[in-house]
Amino acid sequence: MRCTMPQLPDTQKYEDASPPWWQGKWPWLLVGLTFVGGLMLPRWHSSSTTTELIPVHGVVYFQDRPLSGGTIVFAPDTRRGQNENGPIGTSVIDDQGYFRIKSDGNEGVVPGYYFVTIAASSLPPRFQDPAESGQTAEIRADLRAPLEFHLK
């Protein structure tokens, strides 16, 4: 008896099958990834090199007594080299004249020079104008003591 192998069906090549989705597109993928990386690099770079915020707190006095309520604003002094687009520091002044500055929701301000304006119902309006308030502050990295503003 003779043993025969079963006949296998003819195999056909799958030439009509779709190539992988990326085949022939790798240069465009590389360009796209480079573009996206370029968009993310400034965001990553700026967040990694952002100057540390310096905690700033203190007391505001008016006529030798703590100011009861109001708002204090630290605006960058561009005449002395501060970036005009830098964050502005603000705080509510409590009933004992105490304030704690925040910039963009974070405690503190970037080191540098600031115009200081103070608004309260008991103050003359000139303290709300940076050109007329006469109040400035230099914030340095080694600032440890509270600031005091004595308004007359």
Secondary structure as a PSIPRED ss2 file (coil, helix, strand):
# PSIPRED VFORMAT (PSIPRED V4.0)

   1 M C   1.000  0.000  0.000
   2 R C   1.000  0.000  0.000
   3 C C   1.000  0.000  0.000
   4 T C   1.000  0.000  0.000
   5 M C   1.000  0.000  0.000
   6 P C   1.000  0.000  0.000
   7 Q C   1.000  0.000  0.000
   8 L C   1.000  0.000  0.000
   9 P C   1.000  0.000  0.000
  10 D C   1.000  0.000  0.000
  11 T C   1.000  0.000  0.000
  12 Q C   1.000  0.000  0.000
  13 K C   1.000  0.000  0.000
  14 Y C   1.000  0.000  0.000
  15 E C   1.000  0.000  0.000
  16 D C   1.000  0.000  0.000
  17 A C   1.000  0.000  0.000
  18 S C   1.000  0.000  0.000
  19 P C   1.000  0.000  0.000
  20 P C   1.000  0.000  0.000
  21 W C   1.000  0.000  0.000
  22 W C   1.000  0.000  0.000
  23 Q C   1.000  0.000  0.000
  24 G C   1.000  0.000  0.000
  25 K C   1.000  0.000  0.000
  26 W H   0.000  1.000  0.000
  27 P H   0.000  1.000  0.000
  28 W H   0.000  1.000  0.000
  29 L H   0.000  1.000  0.000
  30 L H   0.000  1.000  0.000
  31 V H   0.000  1.000  0.000
  32 G H   0.000  1.000  0.000
  33 L H   0.000  1.000  0.000
  34 T H   0.000  1.000  0.000
  35 F H   0.000  1.000  0.000
  36 V H   0.000  1.000  0.000
  37 G H   0.000  1.000  0.000
  38 G H   0.000  1.000  0.000
  39 L H   0.000  1.000  0.000
  40 M H   0.000  1.000  0.000
  41 L H   0.000  1.000  0.000
  42 P H   0.000  1.000  0.000
  43 R H   0.000  1.000  0.000
  44 W H   0.000  1.000  0.000
  45 H H   0.000  1.000  0.000
  46 S H   0.000  1.000  0.000
  47 S H   0.000  1.000  0.000
  48 S H   0.000  1.000  0.000
  49 T H   0.000  1.000  0.000
  50 T C   1.000  0.000  0.000
  51 T C   1.000  0.000  0.000
  52 E C   1.000  0.000  0.000
  53 L C   1.000  0.000  0.000
  54 I E   0.000  0.000  1.000
  55 P C   1.000  0.000  0.000
  56 V C   1.000  0.000  0.000
  57 H E   0.000  0.000  1.000
  58 G E   0.000  0.000  1.000
  59 V E   0.000  0.000  1.000
  60 V E   0.000  0.000  1.000
  61 Y E   0.000  0.000  1.000
  62 F E   0.000  0.000  1.000
  63 Q C   1.000  0.000  0.000
  64 D C   1.000  0.000  0.000
  65 R E   0.000  0.000  1.000
  66 P E   0.000  0.000  1.000
  67 L C   1.000  0.000  0.000
  68 S C   1.000  0.000  0.000
  69 G C   1.000  0.000  0.000
  70 G E   0.000  0.000  1.000
  71 T E   0.000  0.000  1.000
  72 I E   0.000  0.000  1.000
  73 V E   0.000  0.000  1.000
  74 F E   0.000  0.000  1.000
  75 A E   0.000  0.000  1.000
  76 P E   0.000  0.000  1.000
  77 D C   1.000  0.000  0.000
  78 T H   0.000  1.000  0.000
  79 R H   0.000  1.000  0.000
  80 R H   0.000  1.000  0.000
  81 G C   1.000  0.000  0.000
  82 Q C   1.000  0.000  0.000
  83 N C   1.000  0.000  0.000
  84 E C   1.000  0.000  0.000
  85 N C   1.000  0.000  0.000
  86 G C   1.000  0.000  0.000
  87 P C   1.000  0.000  0.000
  88 I C   1.000  0.000  0.000
  89 G E   0.000  0.000  1.000
  90 T E   0.000  0.000  1.000
  91 S E   0.000  0.000  1.000
  92 V E   0.000  0.000  1.000
  93 I E   0.000  0.000  1.000
  94 D C   1.000  0.000  0.000
  95 D C   1.000  0.000  0.000
  96 Q C   1.000  0.000  0.000
  97 G C   1.000  0.000  0.000
  98 Y E   0.000  0.000  1.000
  99 F E   0.000  0.000  1.000
 100 R E   0.000  0.000  1.000
 101 I C   1.000  0.000  0.000
 102 K E   0.000  0.000  1.000
 103 S E   0.000  0.000  1.000
 104 D C   1.000  0.000  0.000
 105 G C   1.000  0.000  0.000
 106 N E   0.000  0.000  1.000
 107 E E   0.000  0.000  1.000
 108 G C   1.000  0.000  0.000
 109 V E   0.000  0.000  1.000
 110 V C   1.000  0.000  0.000
 111 P C   1.000  0.000  0.000
 112 G E   0.000  0.000  1.000
 113 Y E   0.000  0.000  1.000
 114 Y E   0.000  0.000  1.000
 115 F E   0.000  0.000  1.000
 116 V E   0.000  0.000  1.000
 117 T E   0.000  0.000  1.000
 118 I E   0.000  0.000  1.000
 119 A E   0.000  0.000  1.000
 120 A C   1.000  0.000  0.000
 121 S C   1.000  0.000  0.000
 122 S C   1.000  0.000  0.000
 123 L C   1.000  0.000  0.000
 124 P C   1.000  0.000  0.000
 125 P H   0.000  1.000  0.000
 126 R H   0.000  1.000  0.000
 127 F H   0.000  1.000  0.000
 128 Q H   0.000  1.000  0.000
 129 D C   1.000  0.000  0.000
 130 P H   0.000  1.000  0.000
 131 A H   0.000  1.000  0.000
 132 E H   0.000  1.000  0.000
 133 S H   0.000  1.000  0.000
 134 G C   1.000  0.000  0.000
 135 Q C   1.000  0.000  0.000
 136 T E   0.000  0.000  1.000
 137 A E   0.000  0.000  1.000
 138 E E   0.000  0.000  1.000
 139 I E   0.000  0.000  1.000
 140 R C   1.000  0.000  0.000
 141 A C   1.000  0.000  0.000
 142 D C   1.000  0.000  0.000
 143 L C   1.000  0.000  0.000
 144 R C   1.000  0.000  0.000
 145 A C   1.000  0.000  0.000
 146 P C   1.000  0.000  0.000
 147 L E   0.000  0.000  1.000
 148 E E   0.000  0.000  1.000
 149 F E   0.000  0.000  1.000
 150 H E   0.000  0.000  1.000
 151 L E   0.000  0.000  1.000
 152 K C   1.000  0.000  0.000
